[in-house]
């Protein structure tokens, strides 16, 4: 057997045993050996008898697939992360990455990369890059027919390093070479109703400023979430805000610590937020709100509504259930996803190494009222005990969700820095499908029925205010560099 393949066989025990390498004092060495031997024997047969030899990359993928296959069999949320996935996972949790700050697409006519939009406050934005600019070269390499995934690898990098982009803009006679210094690009989890026209890096936080009704959307729970949420609520209160819609629709979760802190933003000290249980019953943990961190007070005079849907999961469900159980907020929308488990990251490859990792389910979590949250752990005698049921149910259609996605994209879209765009900024484009046609007919009026129900609840509690307009829901665009 080639040495490179033998090396993979030697790695398997450490990876597949999830950190219980045989060189440590394993409690059942005979059982561990039997398990590992099965894997090694299968790999040996593949190496000796498969109709062709596998490349180094194929062996790598083979081993990773074996690991993930086993993990997914025992738990749908546990996963092995190779070096690239581990880096992406850590970046998502940190809420930032090294790059220049552009969302990219492919120009359907030229097949060059195209700037869908620059992200406010980033190197690309400050340098004057605009939506619809073509990136014809990165360094000395043409981008014609280059994939967005490949481009991301080239454009992203350590903050402080430089990258050259050749930009082609409609109306300019020649291409322009722009040298950008990569920065730390934040992945902002908190947004408002729409970007402000005078400064796209800032948000309009009010659905109705006169009535004092604010709106904050949280897209994920990364390390920036609580900081940005508290800043937004602080701005709303300072401007006379009297009520708040907290939009957690399509928020798939994130960090447990951030979920606890977000709930703490609206709950008094001592209130239970969530409890977790692991394999050891004596290690049950209960997380409570800290004193002095509650905003939007007094609670009986500052109504709070939480919007959720079937894609609100994990950390979103922790926040929604805590606010619902303590009667701090009315929950409106659709029943949540029903994910009641906690994952932890275990790095593999030695102390301080970032070669690989395994995200492993280690605990389940439970509502403040003690009820189960996980759909797959539903008690047999209580089959309806999972997720968060809304106080007011408003189920949306597939077409309504698609239209809401488009409206949200348009509310978040920015052409570029106002000084670079000029006095007549272009309107936000309507996203198109693979056939080149607009995804929706946005010439027709749109009503967010879930938001309307939330406003109706707030309106009654505030005593009847005239309410306007609709807030968007989720942002499908993804950061490319």
C-alpha positions, 0 to 999 in steps of 0.5 A: 500500500502506498505510504500516502494511503497508509497515512490516511489509515493511521489518521482514521482512529483519531478522527472517527473516534472523535478525539478518543485516540488510542494513544490515550487511556481509552476505557475499552481498548479492545472495543476501540480496536475492533471498531477501528479495524473494521474501517482499516480493513474496508480501506485496505480492500478499496486500496487493493481491489477497487477498479482504479487507484484513488488520488490523494484528494479522493482518499481525503474525501473518502475518509471524510465521507466515512466519518460524516456518514457515521455521524449523520447516522447517530445525529443529524446535527453532528458533522466533521469539518475539514480545514476549509469548513472549520475556517468558514464555521469559525468565521460565521460564528465570529461574525467577520472575515478578511476580505474587501466587502463585495457581493458577487454575481455573474454577468449573463452576457459577458460571463465576467464576474459582476458586483451585485453590491458593495457592502457599506463601510468596507474597502470596496465601498469606500473605494467607490465600487458600484453595483453592476461593475464588472471585475474583469481581472483579479491580479493578472488572472481573467475572471471570465467564466470564473466561479464565485466560489473560486473568486472568494478564495482569491479575494478573501485573505488576511486583513492588511494584505492587498488585492488588485481588481480590474474594473469595467464600468458602463460609460467609461472608455477604459478599464480601471485597476483598483488596489484594495487593502483587505479589511475585517469584514463584519457579517452584520446580523442585525438590520432594520426596516430599510437602509437610509438613503443619506447613509446606507451603513445606517438603518431606519429602525421605525415602522411608524416613528410617530407611533414609536413602533420600532423594528429589528431583524436578527438574521443569525446569532454570532458574536456581534448579535447582542452588541448590535441588537442592544445598540439598535434598541438603544437608538429606538428608545432614544428616539422615543420608541414605545414598542418593538417588533423583533423579527426572527423569521428564517433565523437558523440559530447560532451561539447559545451564549448570544441567545441567552444575552438577547433574551436577557435584553428583554427579561429581568434579572433572575428569569430563566432563559433556558436549561441544558441536559447532557448524558450526565444528569448531574451536569444540567445547566440553567441559564438565567438573565443578569440584573441590570441588562433589561431594555425596553422598560417598563415591560407593561408599557413597552409591548414586544412582539416576536415574529417566527416561522418554520425556519426559526430554529435553535437559538431563535427558539430559545429567545422566542420560548423564553420571552413567551414563557415569561409573558414578555412578548407575544409570538406571532407567525408559524410554528418554529423548526423544533431543534432542541439540541446544543452542539460544541466544536472539538478541534482535532489535530493537537493543541492549538491546531486548526487542521480539522474539527468535529461539531458534536451534539452534547446536550439538549435544551429545554424551555423555561417552563420545562417542556421539550423543544426538539421535534425528534425527541417529542414524548410519545404521550405528548406528540405535539410538545415541540418547537414554539407555537405562536400565540397568533398563527399566521401561515404564509404561502410559498408565493408570499415568502418568495415575494417577501424575500425579494422585498427584503433584498431590495430593502437591503440593497445598496448601489454604492457610496452616495458620493460615488453613485451621484445624485440619481442612484439606480433603483434596486433590481428585482432578482431574476431566476435561472430563466432570466425572468424576474422572480416576482411581479413586484409592480403589485402591492405587497402585504406582509400578513405576519407583520400586519398581525404583529402591528395589530397586537401592538396597536391594541396595547398602545391604544390605537396608533395609525400604522404604516408600512411593511417591513421585509423579512430575509436577505438571501444574498451571500457575501462573496469577498 
